[in-house]
Amino acid sequence: MKSIWRNKHWPANLLLATGAAFSGAAHAVNDLAGGPSVRQLNLPTGVTKIAAEQHFLHNAMMILCTVIFIAVFAVMFYSIWKHRKSVGHKAANFHESVVVEVIWTIVPFIIVILMALPATKVLVAQKDTTNADLTIKTTGYQWKWGYDYIKGEGEGLAFISTLDSSHRALSDAGAKGDVPDDYLFKVDYPMVVPVNTKVRIITTANDVIHAFAVPQLGLKQDAIPGFVRDTWFRAEKVGDYYGQCQELCGKEHAYMPIHVKVVSAGDYTAWVDAKRKEAAAKQDDPSKVWTLPEILARGEKVYAANCAACHQANGKGAGPIKPLDGAAVVLDTDHSKQVQVLLKGQNNGAMPSWKQLSDTDLAAVASFTKNSWSNKTGQIVQPAEVLAQRGK
């Protein structure tokens, strides 16, 4: 293939290549506090001791490797240059040298030990999840995170954290105009934890392998279906810290952000109280009979937060994602068929299970799909129907 540079248009080609290289950063004009920085080349220092140790370890290893690289290649090039044949040198003929063999065995061994000792210290510290003040289970879903506070202040709280719908809409429109600094990092419900508190994070997944990672907190732990793994952090500074799923988990992988909000002890207690009241208010009676306007208003919100990312706001689907507009299972008067899909998923996880949502939310979103777009069925799915289907 003829090189694109070997023609009269190479200046234009160079300009195009340069533009392509930097076009991805067109909107990244400001650093995001607690998140990525513009033209960031190194690990963040972070706000935990583990993150600081990781940063130091990374820099130390880079320096050591650079010194070894320069030393080895300096000796090699010096030997090639000073002992070349053209100045009269002849190659030595020898079988072995015990001294050389001992040196090149001992020196690398010492280097490896010098690298392994601090690395092992940090690795062991990362896995010491004992004596945690707060334990949170994080479950990866396609494509959102579920947080369950299972021990400590806030025990019993549980919620789903999803990419803010306005950011998804902005992405679908091509990210044009004014793009916020937290683009694709903003969520509806962040994980909230108190400052200077040891927080144990238990990771698992509902469908495929995900990875819970927040660089500023020194966190990176895979979330694997059927397995439970853990890590921990203790944030030493109040603030907002951002991460993303770092395991390729499907087409919406880029829309699975993590937002950890670190607050003071007093603010955390206030947040827990407010969250408990919010949860109590949402504790709907599954025997309640809803009217169509009421349940459609709720279903629209549930659909926008959980379903629109795949099925689109117009219900048409995209690619392998099946449309809901005109779908037989949605139009069917036998509500149990659609309810079972919502509870158990289908197509080997392409449609995930939504059993983590309440009976009322599932009934609302089913009713919404049955009465939106061209699906003017007039049908209502009541929460009691969903409750009856959960055990089947």
C-alpha distance (Angstrom), angle and dihedral (degrees) to the residues before:
residue distance angle dihedral
M1 . . .
K2 3.78 . .
S3 3.80 113.0 .
I4 3.80 114.8 -111.1
W5 3.81 88.7 -135.4
R6 3.80 95.5 60.1
N7 3.75 97.4 78.6
K8 3.76 140.1 71.6
H9 3.80 92.3 -94.3
W10 3.80 95.5 64.0
P11 3.85 94.3 114.0
A12 3.80 90.0 57.7
N13 3.79 91.2 45.0
L14 3.80 90.4 51.4
L15 3.80 90.2 50.9
L16 3.80 91.4 49.9
A17 3.79 92.2 48.5
T18 3.79 91.3 49.3
G19 3.79 91.2 49.0
A20 3.79 91.7 49.6
A21 3.79 91.3 50.2
F22 3.79 93.6 54.9
S23 3.81 101.4 30.0
G24 3.80 92.0 88.8
A25 3.81 90.2 64.4
A26 3.79 94.5 49.7
H27 3.81 93.7 112.3
A28 3.82 98.0 32.3
V29 3.78 95.2 92.9
N30 3.79 100.2 139.1
D31 3.77 136.5 43.2
L32 3.80 115.1 -110.1
A33 3.79 110.0 -130.9
G34 3.79 106.3 -124.9
G35 3.79 91.0 11.5
P36 3.80 140.8 61.6
S37 3.79 122.5 -31.3
V38 3.78 130.1 -142.0
R39 3.83 110.5 -87.1
Q40 3.79 90.4 -3.6
L41 3.81 110.5 180.0
N42 3.80 102.3 169.1
L43 3.79 139.0 50.8
P44 3.80 114.8 -85.7
T45 3.80 117.4 -104.0
G46 3.80 87.9 -126.7
V47 3.80 133.6 -161.9
T48 3.81 99.8 -95.2
K49 3.79 130.2 72.8
I50 3.80 89.9 -120.0
A51 3.81 91.4 54.0
A52 3.82 90.3 49.2
E53 3.83 90.6 49.5
Q54 3.80 90.3 49.6
H55 3.81 90.3 50.8
F56 3.82 92.5 49.6
L57 3.80 92.2 45.0
H58 3.79 91.9 50.4
N59 3.81 92.7 50.6
A60 3.81 92.9 45.0
M61 3.80 92.3 51.0
M62 3.78 91.9 47.2
I63 3.81 90.9 51.9
L64 3.80 92.5 46.7
C65 3.80 92.8 48.2
T66 3.81 90.9 47.4
V67 3.81 91.9 51.4
I68 3.82 91.1 49.2
F69 3.81 90.9 47.4
I70 3.81 93.3 50.9
A71 3.82 93.5 43.9
V72 3.80 95.4 48.7
F73 3.78 95.9 45.2
A74 3.82 92.1 42.4
V75 3.80 90.8 55.8
M76 3.78 91.5 43.6
F77 3.79 96.0 50.0
Y78 3.82 92.0 41.9
S79 3.80 90.3 53.1
I80 3.80 92.6 47.0
W81 3.79 92.5 48.6
K82 3.81 101.3 41.3
H83 3.79 96.3 40.8
R84 3.78 100.9 41.6
K85 3.79 120.5 139.0
S86 3.80 93.9 -119.7
V87 3.84 91.7 71.3
G88 3.78 93.5 49.1
H89 3.79 103.9 -91.5
K90 3.78 119.0 143.0
A91 3.76 125.9 -154.1
A92 3.81 113.8 -102.0
N93 3.77 117.6 -122.4
F94 3.79 112.9 -145.5
H95 3.78 135.1 142.7
E96 3.79 102.9 -143.2
S97 3.78 144.4 -28.1
V98 3.79 118.2 -141.9
V99 3.81 91.8 -163.7
V100 3.82 92.8 54.3
E101 3.79 92.7 46.2
V102 3.80 91.8 50.0
I103 3.80 91.1 48.8
W104 3.79 95.9 49.0
T105 3.81 89.9 48.0
I106 3.81 98.8 46.2
V107 3.81 98.6 41.2
P108 3.85 95.9 53.7
F109 3.82 89.0 43.6
I110 3.80 90.7 55.2
I111 3.81 90.6 46.6
V112 3.81 91.9 50.9
I113 3.81 91.1 49.6
L114 3.81 91.1 49.5
M115 3.80 89.1 52.2
A116 3.81 96.5 41.7
L117 3.81 98.8 50.7
P118 3.83 98.8 62.4
A119 3.82 92.2 35.0
T120 3.81 91.8 53.4
K121 3.81 90.9 47.5
V122 3.81 91.2 55.3
L123 3.81 93.5 42.8
V124 3.80 92.7 52.0
A125 3.82 91.0 47.2
Q126 3.82 90.3 51.7
K127 3.80 91.0 57.6
D128 3.81 97.5 46.1
T129 3.80 98.9 105.3
T130 3.81 95.3 157.3
N131 3.81 122.9 125.9
A132 3.79 94.3 21.1
D133 3.80 116.5 175.0
L134 3.79 93.8 -154.2
T135 3.81 130.7 23.8
I136 3.80 122.2 -160.6
K137 3.78 125.7 -178.4
T138 3.81 112.6 -146.5
T139 3.79 116.6 -161.6
G140 3.78 121.2 -166.9
Y141 3.80 117.4 -139.4
Q142 3.77 130.9 176.3
W143 3.02 93.3 -70.8
K144 3.77 118.5 -12.6
W145 3.80 141.0 45.6
G146 3.77 129.3 -105.3
Y147 3.82 118.7 -152.2
D148 3.82 122.7 -159.9
Y149 3.81 117.8 -177.9
I150 3.80 100.0 -148.6
K151 3.81 104.0 166.2
G152 3.79 135.7 23.5
E153 3.78 131.1 19.9
G154 3.78 107.4 -10.3
E155 3.80 93.8 31.0
G156 3.80 110.8 168.2
L157 3.80 96.8 29.0
A158 3.79 114.9 127.4
F159 3.80 133.6 170.5
I160 3.80 144.4 151.2
S161 3.82 120.2 -111.5
T162 3.81 115.2 -150.9
L163 3.80 135.8 175.1
D164 3.80 110.3 -88.5
S165 3.81 108.3 -95.5
S166 3.82 92.5 -132.3
H167 3.81 90.7 59.5
R168 3.80 91.3 49.6
A169 3.79 89.8 51.0
L170 3.81 89.4 48.5
S171 3.81 90.4 52.3
D172 3.81 92.4 47.9
A173 3.81 88.6 53.3
G174 3.81 91.6 54.1
A175 3.82 98.2 -97.5
K176 3.79 92.4 -87.1
G177 3.78 127.7 165.3
D178 3.80 122.3 10.3
V179 3.78 108.3 4.4
P180 3.84 116.1 -166.6
D181 3.79 120.1 -123.0
D182 3.81 90.1 -117.1
Y183 3.81 92.5 53.6
L184 3.83 109.7 163.7
F185 3.82 90.5 0.3
K186 3.81 99.5 81.7
V187 3.81 115.2 102.0
D188 3.78 133.8 -175.1
Y189 3.83 95.5 -124.8
P190 3.83 119.0 21.4
M191 3.78 125.0 -160.8
V192 3.82 105.8 -101.1
V193 3.83 121.9 -155.6
P194 3.83 135.0 165.6
V195 3.81 121.5 -106.6
N196 3.83 120.6 -104.8
T197 3.80 91.0 19.0
K198 3.80 125.9 125.9
V199 3.79 105.6 -121.2
R200 3.78 119.6 -167.6
I201 3.80 114.2 -152.6
I202 3.81 117.6 -156.5
T203 3.79 112.4 -165.1
T204 3.79 131.5 -159.1
A205 3.80 136.8 140.5
N206 3.77 138.1 -130.8
D207 3.80 100.5 -149.2
V208 3.81 121.4 -1.0
I209 3.82 135.2 1.8
H210 3.80 114.0 -67.9
A211 3.81 130.5 170.6
F212 3.81 126.7 -137.1
A213 3.81 107.2 -144.9
V214 3.81 132.6 166.4
P215 3.85 109.5 167.0
Q216 3.81 96.1 -164.4
L217 3.81 89.0 58.2
G218 3.80 95.1 42.9
L219 3.81 91.3 -116.0
K220 3.80 127.5 148.4
Q221 3.80 118.5 145.6
D222 3.81 129.0 151.6
A223 3.81 117.6 -123.2
I224 3.81 108.1 -146.2
P225 3.83 126.7 -174.9
G226 3.80 110.8 -110.6
F227 3.83 93.6 13.1
V228 3.80 133.1 91.1
R229 3.80 118.9 -149.3
D230 3.79 130.5 168.7
T231 3.78 145.3 -155.8
W232 3.81 135.0 163.3
F233 3.78 146.8 -146.5
R234 3.79 140.6 -170.3
A235 3.80 112.0 -154.9
E236 3.79 113.1 -149.3
K237 3.78 97.3 -168.4
V238 3.80 133.4 53.4
G239 3.79 113.0 -119.3
D240 3.79 148.7 91.5
Y241 3.80 118.4 -67.8
Y242 3.77 125.6 -170.7
G243 3.77 138.2 -157.5
Q244 3.77 141.9 152.3
C245 3.76 140.2 -138.8
Q246 3.81 104.2 -80.1
E247 3.79 98.9 -164.5
L248 3.80 118.3 81.7
C249 3.80 99.8 -112.7
G250 3.80 106.5 165.8
K251 3.77 142.6 -61.9
E252 3.83 94.7 -43.7
H253 3.81 93.8 49.5
A254 3.81 91.5 117.6
Y255 3.81 90.6 56.7
M256 3.81 98.6 59.7
P257 3.81 105.5 95.0
I258 3.79 129.0 171.1
H259 3.81 122.7 -142.7
V260 3.80 118.5 -174.2
K261 3.79 113.5 -172.7
V262 3.81 113.7 -159.8
V263 3.82 113.3 -160.7
S264 3.78 138.2 169.8
A265 3.81 119.5 -82.8
G266 3.79 91.5 -105.6
D267 3.79 93.8 48.9
Y268 3.80 89.9 47.9
T269 3.80 91.9 54.3
A270 3.80 89.4 49.6
W271 3.80 90.5 49.2
V272 3.82 91.7 50.7
D273 3.81 90.9 51.0
A274 3.80 91.9 49.0
K275 3.80 91.9 46.2
R276 3.81 91.5 51.0
K277 3.80 91.1 51.9
E278 3.81 89.7 47.4
A279 3.81 90.8 50.4
A280 3.79 91.1 48.2
A281 3.80 90.7 51.2
K282 3.82 89.7 52.4
Q283 3.80 92.6 48.6
D284 3.78 91.7 107.0
D285 3.75 122.0 -170.5
P286 3.84 104.6 -111.9
S287 3.80 88.9 -149.6
K288 3.80 92.0 61.9
V289 3.80 113.8 114.5
W290 3.81 111.6 -136.8
T291 3.77 129.3 -154.1
L292 3.79 118.7 -126.8
P293 3.85 96.8 -109.9
E294 3.82 91.9 48.9
I295 3.77 96.1 48.8
L296 3.83 93.5 43.3
A297 3.81 91.4 54.9
R298 3.80 90.2 52.9
G299 3.79 93.4 41.5
E300 3.79 91.7 54.7
K301 3.82 90.5 58.8
V302 3.81 93.1 46.3
Y303 3.81 90.9 49.0
A304 3.81 93.4 49.2
A305 3.81 92.2 49.8
N306 3.79 99.2 43.6
C307 3.80 114.4 13.3
A308 3.80 110.1 31.2
A309 3.81 93.6 74.8
C310 3.82 90.6 69.9
H311 3.81 106.6 19.5
Q312 3.83 92.8 37.9
A313 3.77 126.1 -130.2
N314 3.81 90.3 -83.0
G315 3.81 93.0 53.2
K316 3.80 92.8 -122.4
G317 3.80 97.8 120.9
A318 3.80 122.0 -147.6
G319 3.80 133.2 -115.6
P320 3.81 108.3 -32.2
I321 3.83 91.7 -2.9
K322 3.78 107.3 103.0
P323 3.82 119.1 -128.9
L324 3.80 120.0 -112.9
D325 3.79 93.5 -159.5
G326 3.80 103.6 94.4
A327 3.82 94.3 -1.9
A328 3.81 113.7 154.9
V329 3.81 94.3 -136.5
V330 3.81 89.9 53.8
L331 3.81 94.9 47.0
D332 3.81 94.0 44.3
T333 3.80 114.5 113.0
D334 3.81 88.2 -142.7
H335 3.81 97.0 88.0
S336 3.81 93.6 -172.4
K337 3.81 91.8 75.5
Q338 3.81 94.5 60.5
V339 3.80 92.3 38.5
Q340 3.82 90.6 54.9
V341 3.82 90.2 51.8
L342 3.80 90.0 52.0
L343 3.80 92.7 47.5
K344 3.81 99.6 42.0
G345 3.80 105.9 19.7
Q346 3.80 122.3 -141.3
N347 3.82 145.4 -133.1
N348 3.83 93.7 53.7
G349 3.78 93.7 -58.7
A350 3.80 98.0 -43.2
M351 3.80 82.8 118.3
P352 3.84 102.5 39.5
S353 3.78 126.0 -145.4
W354 3.80 114.8 -97.3
K355 3.79 96.9 -168.4
Q356 3.82 89.1 124.6
L357 3.82 88.3 73.9
S358 3.79 119.1 86.4
D359 3.80 123.1 -98.4
T360 3.79 89.6 -109.4
D361 3.82 93.9 50.5
L362 3.81 91.9 49.6
A363 3.79 91.9 47.2
A364 3.81 89.5 47.9
V365 3.79 95.4 51.2
A366 3.82 91.8 45.2
S367 3.80 89.8 51.4
F368 3.80 90.3 46.7
T369 3.82 93.2 54.5
K370 3.81 91.0 46.8
N371 3.81 91.3 56.0
S372 3.82 104.7 34.8
W373 3.80 134.9 90.2
S374 3.82 106.5 -5.1
N375 3.82 92.3 -21.7
K376 3.80 97.5 100.3
T377 3.80 95.9 157.9
G378 3.79 99.7 138.8
Q379 3.81 88.2 -139.5
I380 3.82 122.0 144.9
V381 3.80 124.4 -156.8
Q382 3.79 109.2 -154.6
P383 3.87 123.2 -150.7
A384 3.81 90.4 -117.1
E385 3.82 89.1 63.9
V386 3.81 90.8 55.5
L387 3.79 92.1 46.7
A388 3.81 90.1 52.5
Q389 3.81 91.1 52.4
R390 3.83 97.9 49.3
G391 3.78 95.6 84.9
K392 3.81 96.2 45.4
